[in-house]
Amino acid sequence: MRSKSVNIVGKDKKTKKVEIKNVLETPSNRFLARQNIITKGTIVETGIGKVKITNRPTQDGVLNGIFVE
């Protein structure tokens, strides 16, 4: 896990930058979550709730996400 924060788009279409606390699960491979590797579709825990990563961090260099209910 190199990135310390994620940009979250809320329901009101405003963006917040929030710190990442932990990687919870990765749909492609469970061993990636144990090693805290973030890929597209990874669910991370932040200070304001669970967030699903919506972009490819290795391609973009930033993390974008949406809330998971």
Residue, then its C-alpha position, 0 to 999 in steps of 0.5 A: m500500500r503506497s498511497k495513503s489517501v483516496n478521492i471519494v465521490g459522494k452522492d452530492k457529487k462532491t469529492k473528498k480526500v480521505e486517509i486509508k486505514n486498511v485493505l479489507e478485500t480484493p476480489s481478484n485474489r485474497f492474498l493481495a489483500r493480506q499484503n495490502i496491495i490495492t487494485k481495481g475493485t479493492i475494498v478499503e476501510t477509511g475514516i468515514g466508511k468502506v470504499k471500493i476503488t474504481n480506477r487502476p492505481t498503477q495506470d493513474g497514480v491516484l486512487n478514486g473510489i465510491f462508498v460501499e453500502 
